């Protein structure tokens, strides 16, 4: 037994090989946790396998004299097993630790976390879902009828709205943009579920009110070409969303806006309030398409992209019919604590048997 794992690593040294090809270890985690297993000190090849309480394989890794074998898994509370297997004699050291995963939201409808009733001011709550805890439930109560908007800052998870009896009202699945629900609701109690099997964080935002849209081309402030794009409406994006009301039609087919990001950021664009079908496009400074999405009268268009520092353009196109629209844009800075070159490498310090862990991201 490795006992109940914690953030303080526990290490066991033994051997495995011809006379005893399998070595088994048992451990528990008391709450949803990120569990790290590492196999080192090998002189021959060996395999490390993680199994659930019923012996079902969760993950595996291999190691040898020149490379350690390690694996990381987000696990629910429970009992687990680690098996080390080798056909040739080899010593080994198995190191194991578990870091509790934050999860404040209720895991069932009955245990839903209470949210304040949505207002015209955007309110947000952040958490995570994944294999160890795939469902997060929230609840709110409306004192009077209102149009309620719910948006999930995640492209991995599904957002679902239920009535007081648990019957589904609407659902938005992950795609190229953030899932967004806009529903006219009567006074009463409602539930929201965030569901996902891919381990990751999300932010759930709520607010009330229908989108303010343009009514004719007379009030249109956008440029009709990339070169003539409106550069003042959005400017340098921040985490506070900026919104513009516009109009596109057969005689005014495209509305272009220009914006900048001042550091690596997750940029979110939302096109709502349309009465026909519109097309939302994101371009880089050279005019190359990065991403696009459709907006319908029943479903807003939504784009999210991790962008480097620079200049970008967004275009609203009248794909079918004349329509007013509401376009919003925001940018959330991406954390990046690690050095991005050899010369400015982030230090892990002097390593010891106590594991040190760093979290960050890489991408375009």
N, C-alpha and C positions, 0 to 999 in steps of 0.2 A: 504493500500500500504506500502511495505517495501522500495519503491524507487529503485534507481539504486544501486545494491550491489557493494561493494568494499572490499578491504582487511581489512578494519575496520569493525568489526562485529556490526550489529544492532540487538537489542533485543526488543521483544514485550511480555508483560505479560498480560494474560487474563484468562478466564475460559471456559470450555466446558462441556456439560453433558446432562441430561434429557431434559431440556427446550430448549437447543440449541446444538444439537449433532455435528454440523459441524461449524468450524471456518475457513474462507478462507483468505489467504494472497496473494498478487500479487507483483511480483518484475521483474526487468529487468536486463540483463547483456549486456554491451555495446560491448563486444568482447569475443571470445572464452575464457572460464574461468572454473576453478575448483570451484564449488559452494558447500559450506558446510551448512547444516541445522541441528540444534540440538534442541531437545525437552527435557526440564528439569522442575524441580519443581512440578512433578506430585504426587498426592496422590492415584490415581487410574489409570488403564490402559488407554492408548490412542494410536492412530495410526497417523503417519505423512506420508503424501503422496505428492510426487512431480509430477506435471503435466505440459504438454507443453501448448502452447497458445490455442490449440484446445481442451484442456481437456483430452488429452491422457496421461495415466499413464506412468511415466518414472521410478520411483522407490518408495519404501516405507520402513518405519521402525516403530517398536513398542517400547513403553516405559512404565514404571510403577513407583511405589513409590521407588523401589530399583534400577532401571536401567533407564538411559536416553535413548532416541531414537534418533539416528543420522544417517544421510546419506550424501554421497559425490558423486557428479556427475560432469563430464566434459560437459559443455553446450555451444552451439553456441550462438552468439549474438541473443537476442530476449526477448520475454515476457514469464514468467512462473508463475505457481501458486503453493502454498503450502496449503494443507488441513489438518486440525487437527480434528480427530473424536474420540468421546468417548461416551459410553452408560451410564456411571455413572459420576456424577459431579466431576470435578478435576480442580484445577488451573494449569497453565502451563506458561513456558517462552520459546518462540521460538527465537533462535539466528541464524542469517544468515550472511554469508560473501562470498566473491568471490575473488579468486586470478587469475589474468590474466594468461593465458597460452601462453608461447612464441611460435610464429608461424611466421617465417620470409618468408617462401616460398609461392609463388603464389598459389592460390586455384583453378585456371582455366588455361587452355592451353594459353589463351590470356594474362594472368597475370603471366606467368611463370617467375621464378627468373633466371637471367642470371648467368651462370657459365663460368669460363675461359675455353678456349679450352683445352681438356685433353692433357697431355704430358707424357713422360716416368716416371715422378715423381708423385707419388700418391698424389692426392689432395682430401680433405674431407670437407663435410659440414654436420652439425647436426641440427635436428629439431624434430618434433613429428607429428603424425597423430592419429586420434581417432574419436569417435562419433561426437564430436563438429566440427571437420575439417578433413574429411576422406581422402582428396586428397592433395598432395603437388606436384607442377609441377616445373621442371627446364628446361632450354634450354642451348644449347651450339652450337657453329659453328666451323666446321673443314675447314681450308684453303686448305687442301689436304687430299687425302685418307689415312686412318689409321685403324688399328685394335684397337677398343676401348673396354676397360673393365669397367664394372659398377658393384659395389658390395654394397649390403645393409647390414649393421650391425644391423640386426633385424630378429628374427624368427617369427614375427607376421604379417609382411607386404609384399605386392606384389610389384615387381619392373617391370615397363613396359617401353619400348623404342619405340618412334614414329618418323616418318620422318617429313619433313617440312609441309606436308599437314595434319598431324594428323593421318596418317594411321599407324597401329601397325606393328612394325618390329619384336619384340621379347618380351617375358614376362617370369618372373621367380617367382614362388609362394613360400610362406614360407613353411618350412619343418624342417628337423633335423638340417639344416645348414643355412648359410647366402645365400640369393638369389644372383646369379652372372650371368651376361650377358657378353659374349664376341662376338663382331660382327665386321666384316670387313665393314667399311663404306666409302662411297665416300665423296668428299668435299660437304659441305652443312650444313644446320641447322637441328638440332634434338631436340626432347623433351624427358624428362624422367619424369615418374609419380611414386610417392610412394603412395600406397593406403593401408589403414588399418582401421578397426573399433574398434580394441582393443587399448585403450589409451596407448601410449608408445612412448618413444624416439627412434630415429634411427640415424645412421651415413651413409651417401652416399659417397662412394669413387669412383674416376675415374682415369684411367691411360691408356696409350697406349702401344702397343707391344704385340706380341704373346709370350706365355710362352716358356722358354728355357727348353728343355727336354733332357734326356739321350738318347744315340744312341745305346748303347750295354752294356752288363754286364761288359765289360772291364773297364768302367769308374764308376762303381757302388761303392759307399763308404758305403752303409748300411750293417748292420748285417743281417744274414739270420734267426736268432732266437731272441727271447726276451732276452735271456742271453747275446747274442753277439751284442745287439743293439748299433748303432752308438750314442755315448753320446756327441760328440763335435759339430756336425753341428748346433743343435738348442740350447743346453745348457739351461740356464735360460731365458725363454721367456720374451719379453717386448712388448710394443705397436708397436715397429718397426718390421714389418714382416721379417722373415728370410726364404730364399727359397733355395731348393736343387733340382738339376736335377738328375733323376734316371732312372732305367730300371728294368722291371720284365718280366719273361718269364716262359715257361714250365720247364726249368732247373734252374731257379732262381725265385721261386714262391713268396717269401716274402722279403720285405725290412723293417727292423725295425729301428726306431730312438727313442732315449730317450731324454726327456726334463724335466725341473722342473719349478714350479711356486713358487714364493717367498712370495705370499700372496693371499688371495681370489681373483680370476680373471676370466674374461670371455675369454676363449681360443678359437681361431678360426683357423681351419685347412682347407686348400683348395687344392684339387688335380685336376690339369688341364693338358691340352696338350696331353691327351692320344689318341691313334689311335684305341684301342680296348676297352675292358671293364675291369676296375680295381675296386678293393674294398678297401675302406679306413676304418681303424679300430682304435679306441682309447681305451687304456687299462690303468688301475690304476697300482700302484706299485706291486700289487700281481698278475697281469696278468689277472684280471677280466675285461670283456668287459664293456665299458661305453656307447659307441655309435658307429654307423657305417653308411656308405653311399656308393653308387655306383658312379663311374665316367664313363661317356661315351664320345665318340668323339664329340658329340653335346652338352653335358651337363657336366660341372665340378662336381666333388664330393665336398661336403662341410659339415663340422661339426662345431658346436659351443656348448660349455658346460661351465657352471660355476663350477670351480674347486677350491678346498681348497689347501692350501700350501702343496707341496709334489712332488713326482716323478711320471712321467707318460710315456707311450709309444704310438707311432703311427706306424701302419703297413700298407704298400701298398702291395696288393695282386693281382697277375695276374688272375683275375676271368675268363677272356676269352681272349686268344691270347697274344702275346708278344707286349710290348709297352713301349715307353719312357714316362716319366711323369715329371711334375713340382709340387713339394710339398712345400707349404708355411705354416708358423705357426706364430701366434702372441698371446699376452695376454694383455688384458686391465684390470687394477686394478679395482676391485669393490669397490665403496664407502661404507664405513660402519662406520658411526659416532656414532652410539648408542652402549652403553655398552652391552657386550654379556653375562654378569652375573649380578646377583643381587647386588654384591659388587661394581661393576663399572657402575651402572645404570646412564644413561644420565639424567641430571636435566632439567625439564621443568620450573623450577622456581616457584614463587608464582602465582598461577592461579588467573585470574580476568575475567571480562565479555568480555575482548578483547581476542579472540581466539589466541592460540599459536599453530603453526603447525611445525611438523618435518617430513621429508621424508627420507626414507632409504630403505633397502631391507633385506629379509631373504630367506634362501634356503639351499640346500644341502651343 
